[in-house]
Amino acid sequence: PLGNKTEYAYNPMGLPIGITDASGKTKQLKYNANGQLTRYVDCSGNASQWAYDERGQLVQFTDAAGNITRYRYEAGQLAAIRHADNSEEHFERDAEGRLLTHVDALGRRTEW
């Protein structure tokens, strides 16, 4: 009824690379060859970035303010997260990869 529209642009893989809102502001998205999001620029020009290892696992996220979160894996499973404030979370798994323990950034332990 209001006539507002949002326009989308796509890359050859069918992934959105541009989103223009009703006010004409555009968001941009970039991907790696595997189709994983690597960069997002909001309509104010602030960029967030994602980095992946050779297995395609997320290893680093940098938010628009430059804060970095890092991810570490063991045997292909998430083992730890180091947040931008240097706090850490840890994950312990059994031989089949099932989650056994999670220790959050405050040191609280949950076991399954």
N, C-alpha and C positions, 0 to 999 in steps of 0.2 A: 503493500500500500504506500509506503513512503518513497519508493523508487530507488532506495539505496542499493548499491551492488558492491560485491567484492569480486575482484578478478584474480585468477590464478594463472601462472605460467609454469610449464612443466619441461623437464629435460627429456631426452630420448628414452630414458628408462621409465618414464612416467612419474617421476618424483617431482614434487613442487619445488620450484627454484625462486619464485617470486609471488608475493601475495600483496595486492594493492587493495586497501580498504576503501570504504565509501568516501572518505575525506581525501583520497589520493595519496595517502602515505603508504610506502612500500617496505615490505620485509623481504630479505634475501636469504636463501638457503643454498649451501654447497654440500656436495657429497663426494666421497672417495669412489674408486672404481667398483667397490663392493656394494655401493648404495647406502653406505653409512653416513649419517649426518656429520660433517666436519666443521661447519661454520654456519652461524645464524646471525644475521645483522637485523636489529629491530628498526622500526621506522625513524628512530632518533639517531641511527648510525652506531649504536652500541653493539659490539660483537661478542659472541660466546663461541668457544671452540672446543671440539672433541678430537682426541687422538687415540688411535687403536694400534695394537701390536700386530705381528704377522699372522696371528690366529684370528684376528678380527675382534679381539676383546678390548673393551674400553680401558685405557690405561691412564688417561688424563682428561679432565674437564676444566676449562678456564672460563669463568663467568665474565660478564660484561665489565665488571669492576676490576678484573685481573686476578681474582682469587682462584687458586688452583687446588683441585681435589685430585688425588692420585689413587689408582686402583692396582692391587698386586694379586697375582694369581699363582696357584700351585696346582700342578696337574690339570690345568684347564679350568679350575674352580676358583671363584673369588675367595681370597684368603685375608685381605686387609684393605681398608680404605683409610687414607690419610686426608683428613679434611683441611680446608684452607687455614683453619686456626691451629693446625698441627695436632689436633686431637685425632685419635685413631679408633677404628673398629676392627675387630678380628673375628674370623670365622674358622671353625674347626670342623672337619668332615671325616667320615669313616672311609674305608677303602673303596666303597662303591660311590663315593661322592655325596652321600647324604649328610645334611647339616646336623651336627651334634651339639655345637656350642656357638653362641654369639656373645661377644663381649662388646658392649657399646662404648661410646666415647667417654662416658662417665665411669667406666669400669664395672658396670652392672652386667652380670653373667646370666644368660639364659641357656638352659640345656634341654635337649629333646631326647 
